Amino acid sequence: MSLTRRDFARNSAITGAGIALAGSAGVLGTAPNALASTEAETASEESADAYGGGVGYGPLIPDPKGILALPAGFRYRVITHSGTTKLESGEFTPSHHDGTAAFDGPRGTTLLVNNHELKGPRANWKHPVPLIEGLVYDPAASGGCTVVEVRPDGRVAEWVGIAGTSTNCAGGPTPWGTWLTCEENSDKAGTNGMTKDHGYVFEVDPVDRRANRDPKPLKFFGRYDHEAVVIDPKRGHAYLTEDAASPNGLFFRWTPPKGFEHGRGRFRTLADDAGVLQAPKCFDSGGKFVDDLSRATKTGTVYGVDWVDVPDRDARTVAVRKQFGAGEVTRARKLEGMWWGDGGAYIVSSYARAESPGAAHDGQVWFYDPKRRTLTLKVLLGVNPDPSVDGAFDGPDNITVSPYGGIILAEDGEGVSHLFGATDSGRTYPIARNDLNVGTEDEPEYSEFAGVTFSPDGRTLYACIQDPGIMFAITGPWKRQRRS
């Protein structure tokens, strides 16, 4: 049933107090000084209240090894390192680590599936994902993902989950324990040396290696520059983000065909046109159409959402996002990571304002409530006036929901790069700083954080520095975060 604008406006008027309360989980100031300060935790209680209510774990301590700065009491361990650690097949760990999820493995192990965001021909990269027989989609493509096994005794093993895909970005786990790896590249066969069309989602099983043989693109999710995907475990819908511009990308919902039952290997049974792929059409409490999520400038903003069918999901002649005219769908500036939690999807838009130039890499975090069919702005980051100076955050990208409350975000802005948390009330605090390579996106030493995810038992936070490609296990005195 469609949520009409009239219904949304009427419900907003009747339950306005409830909507405001639901939206208040993101009361984060837009001025840079309202963002988390690494000095706040060592100041007096009065000062700490002014800088975020004493949330977080204190100031970051520079790493003597020059790799990862963490709060006191925390430590890190390198799990994989491109060009240093090796796969079971003998090749070096591929580079450009990105989206990651952790799963319970057999005999007390933890299994992590790690995307490698490698684009274009294999010759372009020193350490592409190796072409393991039976696991290759397109032998010309350099990307894919690996499975990393962390054993109870600390030993680590790594093997290829899928190869021959392109620009594997955020992706997402499924409720049944598999990984959906997403291609953030929609090159067609014959473009940039590719032998097959790209821009698809593939399923990777971290436990059953045989299930990954003969990779099949899940074409029913559409062909476009995929970023992330989540599955609604109650309703069965898939939600997907697109990182694209000119015009801005879209947030999608896929509805499975009637009678379909999710589970391991079930996606392989579906036809390329199975289910319905749709894009959102948002409107405010007054029933006014919203063309882009960047129009929202206050946390707590709530939009109603209708869904519009995608005409040609395989984009045979026209890119999916270009199949809609003005006034037909709602777009967003640089949609990035997404994670399921609290009964809905947390969605990152890396730019927060329509007028943001490339340097103003601020950002938003939205929450989609499938029951109410609403999008609520939870976190709004201020423009960072000097990304080279520590103390403020910008450019949110990968995201995970923390078992200790709130969310954890990985920065992909300029200058100093962090992992940082945001509480349920929107207060931010630092967790880690990249001391290995700091610069700008145009300089070789720049690298983003990615692949942020907790172990199933919540004791370890895994995260990656994308270039040169390092996966870390971060442990320490985790604690429940207060709302303010």
N, C-alpha and C positions, 0 to 999 in steps of 0.2 A: 504494500500500500504506500502511495506517495505521501510524503509530508508536505502539505500545501502551505503556501506562504500565509494564508489566512489562519490556518491551524496554528502555525508557529507563532504568529503575532498574538493570537488569543491566549495561547498557553504561556507566552512570555509575560503577558499582562497579569495572568492569574497567579503564576508561580515565580514572579520576578525575583522575590527574595531568595528562593531556592537556587535560581540560576546564578545570581550574584555570588552566593556562597560557593557554588560549584566552581565558579570562575576565579574565586579569590585565591586559589592555590598557586597563582603566579604573580603575586604582588611584588615584582622586582623592578626597582627604579631604573629609569633609562639613562640617568646620568652616570658617567663612568665611575664616580666615587661610590655609587650605590652597589657596584659589583663587589665580589669578594676581594678582600685585601689580605695579602699574606702576612701583614703586620697586625691584623685585627686580633688574632688569637693570643698574642703576647702582651697586648695592651691591658689596661685596667678593665674591670667588669663594665664600667660605664662606657668606656670606649668600645669594648667588644659589642655591646648592645647597639651602638651607633653604626658598626660595620657589619652587622649580620647576626646579632644575638648569640655570639659564641658558638655557632655551628661549625662543623668540620673537625679537623684534626690538628690544627695549628699550622705554623709557618713551614714552608718547604725548606729543607736543608740541602745545600749544594752537595752533589755527589763527588767524592774524591776521585772517582773513576771518570767523571765527566759524562755520565750517561743519563741517569734518571734521578732527579731530586724528589724526595719524599718527606712526609712529616716524620717527626721523631717517633721511634718505635716501629716504623714500617721498614720493610726490606723488599728487594726484588731479586728475582732469579731469571736469567736468560734461558728461555725454553728452546727457541730456534733462532738462527741467525744466518741469513742468506750469505752464501759464500764461505761459511764456516762449518755449520752443521750439515749433516748429509741425510738423504732419504735412504730407505731400505734398499732401493735399487742402485745406490751408489752415487747418484748425482747430488750436487749441492742443493740445499733448500732454496726454492725459487724466491725471487725478490718481490718487493712491493706488496707487503702484507696489507690486507684490508679487513672486511667484515669477518667476524668470528662468532661462533657459539660453542658452548661446552655441554657435553652430554655424559651421563653415567655410562661407563664401559664395563666390560666383563672383568671379574676378579678384582674389583676395587679400583679399576683404572678410571681416569678421566679422558674422554675423547674430545678433541677440539677440531672443528672444521674451519680452515683458514683460507679465505679468498686471496688471490694474487691478482692485483689490478694491473695487468700487463696488456697493452693495446698494440695491435698491428702485427707485422711479421715477426717471426721468432728471431731473425737475425738482428733485430733492433735491441735485443736484451742479452746481457751476459748470462743471466740465470732464469730462463723461461721455465714454465712448468714442463717437466719431461713428458715425452710422448710414450706412455706405457700402453702396450698392445691391449686393445679391447676397451680402453678408457678414453679414446680420442674422438672428439666431434669433428673438428676441422684441423687437419695436420698443419695448416699454414698459420694458425693462431697461436699466440704465446701464453695466454692466460689459463686459468683453471683454479683448482683448489686442492689443498693437501689436507690429510687427516693426521693430527698429532696426538699420540698416545702418551699420557703422563702416568707412570706406574707408581704404586704406593711407595716403592723404595727410591723414587726420584728419577729413575731412568726414563729416557724419552725415546720414542720411536716415531717415525714420520713416513707416510707413503702418499701416493697420488690418489685423489678421489675422482677427479675428472681433469682432462687436458684438452687442448685445442679449442678453448673458448676465449672470449675477448673481454678485457677490461672488467673482470669480476669484482664487483664493488661490495655494497653492504650486505645484501641477501637477508636471510632470516631463518630461524628454526621453526619446525612444525611441532604441533602438540604430540605427534606420534614418534618423535625422536629422530627425524631426518633434517637435512639442511637444504634450503632452496638458495642456490647460487645465481646471482643476477648479472647479466651482461649490460654494462653501461656503455654500450656501443652498438649501433644499428647498421654497421656496414653490410652491404649486400655482397653476394658472391661476385667476384670480379673487381671489387673495390679494395684497395690497399693490399692486394695479393691474396685476399680471402677466397677460399674455394666453396664456402657455404654462406648462407645468410646468417647474420647475427642480430642480437637484440632480444634474446630469449631468456627464459628461466629454466634451470635444470635442477633436478632433485639428486642429492647425494646422500647415501646411507653411510654413517660413520662406523656402523657395527658390521653390516653384511657387505663385504667387498664385492661379492658376486652381483649384488643388486645394481652396482654402478656400471656394469659392462654395457656396451652399445648405448652410449648416452643419447637420450631422446629429448629434444627441446619441447617444453610444455607450451605449445603455441597458443593454447586457449587463453593464456595470460597476456597475449599481445606481443608485438614486436616494436620496441622503442628503447630508449636509453634508460633501462631499469636501474634503480638504485637499491631499494629495499622492499621486503615483503613480510607481512604477518598473516597468520591464520586465526580467525575467530573460532575458538574451540567449541563454542556453544552453537553458533549458527552456521558454521562451515564456510563463511565468506573469506575470501582472500583480499587483502588491501595492499596496494602497491604504489610506490612513488617513482616519479620520473625526474631525473636531473637533466634539464634541458632549458634552452632559452631561444628567443626569437621565433615564435612566441614562447613565453614561459611554460614550464612543464605542468603535468597534471598529477592528481592523486586519484587512483583507480579503485574500484570495487569489482571483484569477480564473484558472481553467484553460481555455485555448482548446479549441474542439471538435477532435476527432481529425482529423488531416490538414490542419489550418489552417496556413498559412505566413504569417508576419508580413512586413510590408513597407509601403512608401508606399501609402496609399489602401486597404489591405486591410481595415481595420476597417469601412469603409463597406459592405463586402459581407456583413457578418454580420447575422443576425437579432437582434431585441431581446433574445431569451432565449438567445442563443448561449453555449456554454460553461457553466461551473459557478462560481458565486460562493459563497465560504465565509468563515466567521469562525473565529478560533482558539479552541482549548480547551487551556489550558496546565496542566502539572503539574510538580511538583518531582522531584528524584531519588528521593524516597521514594514517588512515585506519588500524592501528594496534589494535588488540584485547586487551582488558583490562580485566584481570581475577578477579580483586578485586578493589573496590572503594578506599581502603586504599592506593593504589599506588599513588593517587593524593597528591601532597605535596605543591601546590600553590593554593590560592584562585583565582577564575576566570577560573580554569580548566573546559573545556567543553568536554563532551563525547556525541557522537551520540548513540542512542539506537535502536536496533532491538528487536523483541520479539519472544521467542521460546516457543512452546506449551509444557505444562506439560503432560507427558505420563499418569500418574495415580494420579489424584489429591486427591483421598481418601487414598493414601498411604497404600494400603491393605497389601503389603509385604515389600516395601522399602520406607523409608522416602522420601518425595518429593524432598528435596534438594540433596539427594543422587542418584536421578534418572538421573542426568546429569554428564557426564564425563568431563575431563579436556578440556578446550577450547570451551565448549558448552554454558556456561552462565557466567555472572559476579556476583560475590558474594560481601558481605560487612561484616565488623567486627561489630557484635552486633548492628543490626538495631533496632531502638527504635521508638520513637514517630513520628507522622506525622500529618500535618494540611494543609488544603486547603486554599489558599489565593493567590492573585495576578495572578489568572488564571492558577495556577499549584499547585503542592504538595511540601511542605517543608518536608524534610526527614532527620532524625537524625541517624547518625552512631556514637555510643558511643566511639568507638576507632578509631583513625585517621591514624594509621600506621600499616602496616602488622607485623612489628617486635615488636609492643607494648606488653610488659609483662603485667600481670594482674594489676600491680601497676600504670602503665602509662595510666590512664583512661582519655585520652584527649578528642578528639571528632571532628566530622565534621557535618555541616548542608549542605545538597544538595537541589537544587531546580529542580524538573522535570517539563519541559515545554511540555505539550502534543501536542501543535500545531507544535512545531519545533522538537519534539521527541529528546530532549537533556536533559542531567543532567549537572548542573553547580554547582561547589563547592562555596558556599556562605560564610561559616564560617569555619575556621580551628583553633581549640584551641591548644595552646602550652602545652607541658608536664608540669604539675604542680610539681615543685621539692619538695614541702613540703605541702601536703594537710592539715596538721594540723594548718597551719598559714593562717589567713584570707588575702584576697587581690587578689586571682586568682581563676579561675574556671576550673572545669574538669568534665568529666562524664555527658554530656548532655543526657537527657532522654525524658520526656514529653515536648511537645512544643505547643505553640499557637501563632497565628498571632495577633499582637497588633493593636487595632484601632487607636493608637497614633503613628504608624509607627514601622517597624521592627518586631522582634519576641521576645517572652518570653520563656525562657528555665528553666526547673527544673533539678537541679543537682542530680545525683546518683553516685557520686564518693566517695572517702574516705575523712575522716576528716571533715572539715567545709563544711556545706551544704547550698546552696543558691538557691534562685530564681534570675535569672539575665536576663537582656535584651540585645539584639544586634540590633543596628540600621541598616538602609538600607546600610550603608557603612561598616558594620561589627564591629563598636565600641561596646564594652560591658560595662555594668554598673550594679551594684547590686540593687536589689529591696527588698530582704528579706534574713535573715539568720536564720537558725534553731539554737536557743540557748537552746532548750530543751534536745536534745540528740546528742552529737557529739562524734564520735569515728571512728572505722573502720568496714568494713562489717563483720568481724569475731567477733566483740564485741557486746554484747546485746544492748548497748545504741545507736548504730548507727541507723540512719534512713534517708531515702531519701525524697526529695520533689517529689510530683506527682500531677496529676490532675489539672494542671494550665489551667485556662480558664476565659475569661471575661464574665460578664453579657451581655445580649443582648443590653442594653443601653450603655455599655462601662464604666460605673461608678464604677463597682466593679470587682476586680480581685479575683477569687476564687482559692484556692490552698490547698493542703493537705500535712501533714506530715504522711508518710505511717504507721509508728509504733510509738505509739500505735494506730493510726488511728484518725486523727483530720482534720476536714475541716475548713478553715478560709475564711472569707470575708475581703478583704483588700481594704480600701478606702483612698483617699487622693487627693492631687493636681496633678492629671494626666495632662500631657502636651505632645504636639507633639514633638517627638524627632528629632533633627537635624541629617543630614547624617553624620556629623563629628564635 
